[in-house]
């Protein structure tokens, strides 16, 4: 198994204390355009900065940061609980986010990289940083204004929603509503804006949003959007992340395919 695979394994096994230590060393690799393992480093860079997000697709939990190192005491355990090693998981997540926050200025240029995968993964990483001055959110909005690829546009919207959930900004909530409402926008971007907007407001989902999501979120598009790390993380057994978000956020009465599968085995 390669080094990035080991890092993912540590996160999957709830041992982020060790993985968080790797983050400051992965950042120089991720920003080096000539390094042979650059994309692999960037893809796993924010893994230690997130916890309990795999399979999470509800309005209450999706895109949620429970611990912001700039806003909470460094010894806050929050509700992440403890790792299998007994180490407070919140400490590991906060340490990884602090390292990414410190490197914000070096990571921001990746939003304009020629490789669209790098642009997507850079947005995913930057969404975990503390952004009290809205520097990152501004960069995401500027990138969206010039971005031509539909999937990257969707990533920029999800990153904007995630960082706005950590640092509330009402104008951005309105802006996201305008994005899913815009029929001229790419379907992937409209869907991401709708999901992001739902996570940033307590308002009931408008009928127009429901129709938009139900119409655009077909199986083919849902599988294509698994290329977005937010969606691949939200996915469950036999249920792509987009469809899981649609069910959890808009149709909670529908059965969970994973529970149905497990129920059929016993």
C-alpha positions as a printed NumPy array, in Angstrom:
array([[  0.   ,   0.   ,   0.   ],
       [  1.361,   3.458,  -0.853],
       [  1.746,   6.275,   1.663],
       [ -1.492,   8.028,   0.696],
       [ -3.342,   4.743,   1.071],
       [ -1.937,   4.39 ,   4.573],
       [ -3.141,   7.888,   5.399],
       [ -6.657,   7.101,   4.194],
       [ -6.545,   3.891,   6.208],
       [ -5.668,   5.747,   9.391],
       [ -8.622,   8.079,   8.864],
       [-10.969,   5.203,   8.064],
       [ -9.799,   3.374,  11.193],
       [-10.492,   6.465,  13.31 ],
       [ -6.807,   7.085,  14.029],
       [ -6.46 ,  10.677,  12.847],
       [ -3.943,  11.648,  15.519],
       [ -1.191,  10.043,  13.441],
       [ -2.625,  11.194,  10.105],
       [ -2.875,  14.822,  11.25 ],
       [  0.894,  14.898,  11.758],
       [  1.363,  14.231,   8.036],
       [ -0.647,  17.259,   6.873],
       [  2.152,  19.892,   7.124],
       [  4.432,  17.572,   5.138],
       [  1.849,  16.836,   2.452],
       [  1.177,  20.51 ,   1.713],
       [  4.579,  21.166,   0.025],
       [  3.993,  18.127,  -2.203],
       [  0.475,  19.261,  -3.092],
       [  1.565,  22.734,  -4.185],
       [  4.585,  21.51 ,  -6.187],
       [  3.399,  21.313,  -9.8  ],
       [  6.371,  19.119, -10.72 ],
       [  6.122,  16.553,  -7.936],
       [  5.093,  13.106,  -9.273],
       [  2.754,  12.474,  -6.328],
       [  1.215,  15.923,  -6.216],
       [ -2.371,  14.924,  -7.048],
       [ -2.283,  11.987,  -4.628],
       [ -1.063,  14.244,  -1.812],
       [ -3.732,  16.837,  -2.518],
       [ -6.476,  14.202,  -2.685],
       [ -5.789,  12.968,   0.854],
       [ -4.679,  16.261,   2.389],
       [ -7.988,  17.157,   4.022],
       [ -8.894,  13.637,   5.145],
       [ -7.566,  14.205,   8.689],
       [ -9.404,  17.563,   8.779],
       [-12.799,  15.894,   8.558],
       [-14.415,  13.363,  10.871],
       [-17.705,  11.511,  10.905],
       [-18.661,  12.705,   7.455],
       [-18.713,   9.401,   5.572],
       [-22.3  ,   8.483,   4.784],
       [-23.538,  11.765,   6.292],
       [-26.077,  13.444,   3.997],
       [-28.647,  15.218,   6.179],
       [-29.272,  18.956,   6.308],
       [-28.249,  18.937,   9.967],
       [-24.88 ,  17.205,   9.467],
       [-23.699,  17.604,   5.858],
       [-20.871,  20.171,   5.4  ],
       [-20.782,  20.708,   9.173],
       [-17.564,  21.614,  10.993],
       [-17.874,  20.792,  14.664],
       [-14.556,  22.294,  15.632],
       [-12.927,  25.42 ,  14.209],
       [ -9.415,  25.957,  15.656],
       [ -9.834,  29.735,  15.448],
       [-13.167,  29.823,  17.281],
       [-12.919,  27.079,  19.898],
       [-10.47 ,  26.318,  22.65 ],
       [ -7.709,  23.914,  21.504],
       [ -8.775,  21.37 ,  24.126],
       [-12.395,  21.239,  22.979],
       [-13.482,  17.621,  22.503],
       [-16.807,  18.68 ,  20.908],
       [-18.959,  15.724,  19.829],
       [-16.386,  13.832,  17.763],
       [-15.696,  11.599,  20.743],
       [-12.478,   9.611,  21.01 ],
       [-10.374,   7.729,  18.51 ],
       [ -9.667,   4.035,  18.887],
       [ -6.378,   5.022,  20.518],
       [ -8.241,   6.986,  23.201],
       [ -7.078,  10.325,  21.791],
       [ -9.794,  13.021,  21.48 ],
       [-10.771,  13.045,  17.798],
       [-11.582,  16.75 ,  17.951],
       [ -7.95 ,  17.521,  18.716],
       [ -6.766,  15.659,  15.613],
       [ -9.289,  17.375,  13.349],
       [ -8.455,  20.802,  14.798],
       [ -4.717,  20.222,  14.31 ],
       [ -5.183,  19.235,  10.661],
       [ -7.423,  22.238,  10.005],
       [ -4.957,  24.572,  11.694],
       [ -2.157,  23.316,   9.436],
       [ -4.299,  23.847,   6.33 ],
       [ -5.339,  27.291,   7.563],
       [ -1.697,  28.302,   7.995],
       [ -1.005,  27.27 ,   4.375],
       [ -4.037,  29.04 ,   2.889],
       [ -1.99 ,  31.53 ,   0.844],
       [ -0.004,  28.736,  -0.811],
       [ -3.061,  26.581,  -1.51 ],
       [ -5.301,  29.276,  -3.013],
       [ -3.425,  29.406,  -6.363],
       [ -4.407,  25.766,  -6.95 ],
       [ -7.959,  26.963,  -7.618],
       [ -6.629,  28.255, -10.932],
       [ -4.599,  25.167, -11.847],
       [ -4.827,  23.826, -15.405],
       [ -5.818,  20.365, -14.079],
       [ -9.528,  20.32 , -13.216],
       [ -9.017,  17.506, -10.684],
       [ -6.543,  19.712,  -8.841],
       [ -9.058,  22.557,  -8.83 ],
       [-11.744,  20.292,  -7.355],
       [ -9.466,  18.834,  -4.687],
       [ -8.057,  22.262,  -3.819],
       [-11.58 ,  23.517,  -3.163],
       [-12.211,  20.456,  -0.969],
       [ -9.066,  21.142,   1.056],
       [ -9.605,  24.895,   1.427],
       [-13.17 ,  24.342,   2.64 ],
       [-11.732,  22.941,   5.904],
       [ -9.655,  26.034,   6.716],
       [-10.648,  28.779,   9.106],
       [-11.714,  31.829,   7.094],
       [-12.602,  34.673,   9.487],
       [-11.706,  37.358,   6.922],
       [-13.616,  35.646,   4.077],
       [-10.45 ,  35.405,   1.973],
       [-11.165,  31.852,   0.889],
       [-14.848,  32.45 ,   0.23 ],
       [-13.939,  35.418,  -1.975],
       [-11.424,  33.314,  -3.897],
       [-14.034,  30.578,  -4.408],
       [-16.551,  33.114,  -5.725],
       [-13.963,  34.653,  -8.041],
       [-13.026,  31.206,  -9.307],
       [-16.663,  30.379,  -9.938],
       [-17.092,  33.561, -11.985],
       [-14.443,  32.428, -14.482],
       [-14.71 ,  28.618, -14.272],
       [-15.942,  26.854, -17.403],
       [-16.084,  23.231, -16.246],
       [-19.442,  22.174, -14.792],
       [-18.002,  19.753, -12.225],
       [-15.483,  22.286, -10.941],
       [-18.253,  24.883, -10.699],
       [-20.189,  22.393,  -8.583],
       [-17.135,  21.848,  -6.358],
       [-16.662,  25.579,  -5.847],
       [-20.285,  25.919,  -4.753],
       [-20.04 ,  23.039,  -2.263],
       [-16.8  ,  24.47 ,  -0.867],
       [-18.458,  27.869,  -0.543],
       [-21.39 ,  26.35 ,   1.323],
       [-19.093,  24.382,   3.629],
       [-16.948,  27.345,   4.58 ],
       [-20.057,  29.526,   4.982],
       [-21.492,  26.978,   7.389],
       [-18.396,  27.486,   9.54 ],
       [-18.414,  31.269,   9.041],
       [-22.032,  32.434,   8.501],
       [-22.558,  35.025,   5.784],
       [-26.2  ,  35.727,   4.825],
       [-25.385,  37.238,   1.394],
       [-23.747,  33.957,   0.401],
       [-26.881,  32.035,   1.363],
       [-28.847,  34.306,  -0.983],
       [-26.21 ,  33.867,  -3.686],
       [-26.465,  30.077,  -3.479],
       [-30.236,  30.314,  -3.807],
       [-29.774,  32.307,  -6.991],
       [-27.42 ,  29.645,  -8.337],
       [-29.844,  26.715,  -7.997],
       [-32.636,  28.935,  -9.277],
       [-30.678,  29.813, -12.453],
       [-31.943,  27.601, -15.304],
       [-28.984,  28.653, -17.467],
       [-26.538,  27.15 , -14.962],
       [-25.052,  23.659, -15.411],
       [-27.192,  20.945, -13.725],
       [-24.261,  19.79 , -11.567],
       [-23.801,  23.314, -10.246],
       [-27.522,  23.819,  -9.652],
       [-27.672,  20.598,  -7.661],
       [-24.632,  21.516,  -5.566],
       [-26.061,  24.968,  -4.896],
       [-29.373,  23.432,  -3.832],
       [-27.666,  21.022,  -1.437],
       [-25.486,  23.805,  -0.046],
       [-28.436,  26.148,   0.39 ],
       [-30.435,  23.49 ,   2.254],
       [-27.549,  23.075,   4.712],
       [-27.322,  26.805,   5.388],
       [-30.954,  27.556,   6.143],
       [-33.759,  26.24 ,   8.327],
       [-36.368,  27.251,   5.772],
       [-38.584,  24.571,   4.307],
       [-37.445,  23.472,   0.887],
       [-39.385,  25.447,  -1.741],
       [-41.416,  23.4  ,  -4.19 ],
       [-39.296,  24.743,  -7.035],
       [-36.131,  23.428,  -5.374],
       [-37.737,  20.037,  -4.887],
       [-38.723,  19.87 ,  -8.552],
       [-35.268,  21.016,  -9.615],
       [-33.44 ,  18.391,  -7.559],
       [-35.858,  15.572,  -8.394],
       [-35.603,  16.373, -12.095],
       [-31.844,  16.837, -12.347],
       [-30.65 ,  14.211,  -9.855],
       [-30.961,  11.119, -12.049],
       [-28.809,   7.999, -11.667],
       [-26.397,   8.887, -14.455],
       [-25.672,  12.343, -13.091],
       [-25.46 ,  11.049,  -9.526],
       [-22.768,   8.552, -10.502],
       [-20.882,  11.225, -12.463],
       [-20.942,  13.534,  -9.451],
       [-19.192,  10.885,  -7.351],
       [-16.09 ,  12.592,  -8.778],
       [-16.771,  15.312,  -6.226],
       [-15.22 ,  14.251,  -2.89 ],
       [-18.193,  15.633,  -0.935],
       [-20.544,  13.332,  -2.821],
       [-18.337,  10.26 ,  -2.707],
       [-18.045,  10.738,   1.068],
       [-21.827,  11.029,   1.434],
       [-22.551,   7.867,  -0.528],
       [-23.864,   4.687,   1.041],
       [-24.403,   1.105,  -0.018],
       [-25.925,   1.117,  -3.514],
       [-26.678,   4.83 ,  -3.17 ],
       [-24.498,   7.561,  -4.705],
       [-23.906,  10.632,  -2.555],
       [-26.172,  12.915,  -4.571],
       [-29.117,  10.523,  -4.311],
       [-28.429,  10.017,  -0.624],
       [-28.482,  13.807,  -0.102],
       [-31.725,  14.065,  -2.063],
       [-33.363,  11.327,   0.007],
       [-32.124,  12.528,   3.403],
       [-32.789,  16.213,   2.78 ],
       [-35.992,  16.123,   0.749],
       [-37.523,  12.649,   1.07 ],
       [-36.734,  11.345,   4.573],
       [-39.8  ,   9.08 ,   4.398],
       [-38.098,   6.917,   1.769],
       [-36.331,   3.767,   3.045],
       [-32.566,   3.759,   3.43 ],
       [-31.16 ,   1.228,   0.895],
       [-28.403,   0.311,   3.341],
       [-30.878,  -0.531,   6.087],
       [-32.991,  -2.474,   3.612],
       [-29.925,  -4.476,   2.556],
       [-28.917,  -5.291,   6.111],
       [-32.497,  -6.155,   6.992],
       [-32.639,  -8.653,   4.154],
       [-29.626, -10.492,   5.535],
       [-31.218, -11.349,   8.879]])
